[in-house]
Amino acid sequence: MRLSRYFLPVLKETPAEAQIVSHRLMLRAGMIKQASAGIYSWLPMGYKVLKNIENIVHEEQVRAGHIPMLMPTLQSADLWKESGRYDAYGPEMLRIEDRHGRDMLYGPTNEELITDIFRSHVGSYKDLPLTLYHIQWKFRDEIRPRFGVMRGREFLMKDGYNFDLTKEDALHAYNRHLVSYLRTYERMGLQAIPMRADSGPIGGDDTHEFLVLADTGESEVFYDAEITDLKFGDRAIDYDDVAQCQAVLEEFTSRYARTDETHDEAEFAKVPEARRRTARGIEVGQIFYFGTKYSDAMGAKVADADGNRVPVHMGSHGIGVSRLLGAIIEASHDDNGIIWPEGVTPFHCGIVNLKQGDDAADAACDALYASLTALGLDPLYDDRNERAGGKFATMDLIGLPWRITVGPRGLKNGVVELTSRRTGESEELPPEQAIAKVAAIYGKAIA
């Protein structure tokens, strides 16, 4: 994309309403615009990152054997009354009456709707196990929406639901989700720590939240410092292997890590003092096992091997897709702007022309742009007739991981400058070598 043809309304000044880093930078980088309190329009660059995050979530869910679908944003209140949650959920639920006087709601979650789908179409244990998920906009009427996409009223969320014949099978689904989430977050350049948490209005006894450590986190967390040394990496995981998934869960949850809601000071005291840590954390996902809570209430039963009708065991598993974007910025920025991890960056690299209108510089930038595009990469070419300092400031603000700078002086020596946004380190390379290095970073082969 050529920046002269792109819609990127960057701001020089920080809007007064932005209280935390991610909100400030998303507004300044032209990623979002507030439509009303806690509700945002996603502008082109913000939307690109949002889709990159969503694609990673989809890929890892499918890798784990989960099946995508799509449920509506509006739900019938009758299902929630059947489960007993309609009155219990609280004022965060946006309740609506349609023109026929029927009670509706803007879904904050989908346990009731997915259970109704299941009970309508599945009747035998032979159809289990089954995990369905979707990525859909949700709404929770927060009394004080703030911090941009970190605590908005409308948000994009992946929510998945497993249906299993036994508690043992359902706990394997729980473990499988934990493993898939660890891989998902690492692909986004995040370390999200699974912490024992409170189930809240979802219900159930087993639940872990995934939290990214950040000073602006809304939760106080307590953990053993050893947990921050754990990395999922490129492990080959067989998601059907119960023992393998259980081993990963034990590795990542055996050390103390809890939110303030479930913190146990006596247990925390057993951690060696040098390893005890308290910090703030941003919740980016949560997994639950709640047994037969919804299947009992809503009659979601299957015939077992003996022909008996038994309620299925269920769990739900959420990832805050839009919240993740803010969390990534909170975890990866500096005084000049965002620093995108390669896995979610809106553009793979930036091209800066130091002397727009110079024949050699223009030709070199055009050639770089064409070569990178031909390799399947998506560069952002700053071809505006702006001063060099302004171009560098824009590139630092929007945070592309790599920048190729082209100027007449370097071209006379046959080189361009390749700069890492994360480290600030630069090296001069012939254009073809700069292309090859960027391509290798993103796993693109050059013929």
Protein Blocks (a to p, Z undefined) as FASTA:
>chain_A
ZZklpccdddfbdcfklmbfklmmmmmnopaccfbghiacddfklmmmmmmmmmmmmmmm
mmnopacddddfbdcfklmmmnopmmmnojmlccdddfkopacdddfbfklmmmmmmmmm
pcbfklpccddddddddddddfbgghhjmlcfbdcddddddddfbfklmmmmmmmmmmmm
mmmmmmnopacddddddekjnopjbdcddddddfkbcbdcdddfklmmpcfbjadcdfkl
mklmmmmmmmmmmpgcddfklgcfklmmmpcfklgccdddddfbdcddehjmmmmmnopa
cddfkopacddddddddddfklmmmmmmmmnccfkbccddfklofbfbdcddfbghiakl
mmmmmmmmmmmmmnopacdddfbfcdfklmmmmmmmnopabdcdddfklmmnopacdddf
klopacdddfklmmmmmmmmnopacZZ
